[in-house]
Amino acid sequence: MRLLDNKDRVGSMLVLVFSLAYLRYAFDLPLDPTAAVESFTPKTLPIGLSITAILLSLAQIAISVSAKDGNTVSAAVKGFDWKPTLLLVLAMSFYVWLFGFLGFALSSFLFLLCGFFILGERRLLLGIGVASSLVLFLWAVLTQLFGLYLDAGDLWRLLFGNAG
């Protein structure tokens, strides 16, 4: 039996590796000294999620080892259209790269607009409307409701100083 010849095992192995790394870094989360005695801390949910994902991945690997269905990786990915996937990964890389300079709002707007175009949406006004509405909604929820800080970016500071 080869471990990486089944698509279910490959996917489960990827989730297992990610979950193990996530668990390792979850233990490094800093704790407020006053929260050390509490039952629910900032570490609780990440550790619980990673342990759950590890157990489910191991169960999926065990189930796929016992199954003899010939569910190969090459058969599973045959006929996939890889171009949009790779273009979205490239767009996401540019999003991360430009985030510090353009800030949350502008980089997210450009990423969404680019993603719409990659996925086949050619109506520019619709794309602009949906992307701007979604970014505004996310900004409002994250900053106003959850109180998170979203960086305006170096471009904003260059043009307007530290205001805002």
N, C-alpha and C positions, 0 to 999 in steps of 0.2 A: 504494500500500500504506500502510495506517495502522498505526502501531506498536502502539497500545494497543487494537486491536480483537480480539486473539486472547488467550484465557485463558493459554496457555502463555507467550506473550511478557510478559504483565502479571506473572505469577508470577515469571518469570525476571528481569524488571526490578526487582521488589521485592527479590528475593534479591541481585541485583547491587548495588543501592544500599546495602542493609544490609552486605554484605560489604566494599564500599569504605570505608564508615564504620568497620567493625570493623578493617580493615587499618590505617586511619589511626590509630586509638587503640591498636592493638597496638604500633606503633612508640613510643608514649609510655610504655609499661610501664617502670618503673624496674628497673635491673639492679644487683645487688650487685657492687661493684668486683672481688671475687674471681671472679665468674662471667663476666667479660667475655671471658676466653680459652677458655671451655668451648664445646663444639660444640652442646650442648643447653641453652638458657637459658629463662627464663619467657616470652620472646618467641617462641620457636621454634614451638610448637604453634599459638598464635593466628595468626601470620603464615602458616604452612602451611595452616591451615584456611581462612583468608580467600582466599588465592591459589587454592586448589582450588575453592572456591565461586565465585569470579569466573570461572575458566576454564569450569566446568560451566554457569554461567549464560549466558555468551557462546555456548557451544556450543548450548545449548537455544534461544537466540534465533535463531541461524543456522539450526538445523533447522526451527524453526517458520516462519521466513520462506520457506523453500523449499517447505514443505508447503502445499497448497491445499485443506485439509479444511473450512474454514469453521467452525472451532472458536471461536465467539465467546464473549465474556465474558457477555453477557446470556443466552445459551443455557445456559452452564455454571452460572450461579447461579439460574436459574429454578426455583422450587419449593423453595428453601432455607428452612428454618425459622430466621429470624434472631433471634427472641426469646430462646432459650436462649443463643445466642452473645453477644448484647449484654448479657444479664444476667450471664454469666460474666466478661465484660470489666469490667463495673461492679463485680462482686465482687472481681476481681483488683485493681482500683483501690483499693477499700476495704482490701484486704489490705496493699497497699504503704503506704497512708496510716496504717493502724493498727499497722504492724510496729514502729515505734520506741516506741510507747506500750505495746503488749501483749506485745511480744517474739516470738521465733520460735515457741515452743510454742503459746501461746494463739491468736495470729493465724493460724497454719497450721491449727490445729484448727478454728477458726471458718470459715476459708475452705473447707476440705474439706467440712465439714458443710453449709455454704451451697451449695457446688457439687453435692453429692449431691442436695439438695432441688431445685435448679434442673433437674437432669437427670432428675428424676422419682422418686427414691428417697424413699418416705414412711415407711419403718420407722425411727423415730428411734433405737431402741436399736442396730440394725445400723449405722446411720450413725455413731453415737457410738463404737461399738466399732472400726469400721474406721478412722475418722479418728484416734482416740487411738492405736491400734496403729501406724498409719503414721507419725504424728508422733513417737512414742517411738522407733520404728525409725530414722527419719531423724536424729533428735537423737543417738542412740547412734552411728550410723555417722559422722556429721559431726564430733561432738565427741570421741568416744572412739577411733575408728579413724583418722580423718584429722587429729585435733588442731585443728580449726577452732573459732574462738570464735563462738558464737551468742548474741546479746544477749538478756538476760532481759526487757528492756523497762523503761520508766519506771514502770509500774504495780508491778512487782515491787520495784523500788528504793523506791517510795513506801510500800509495805506492809511490806517486810522489811529495808529498808536496803540496804547494799551486799553483804550476805552472799549467797553463791551465785553 
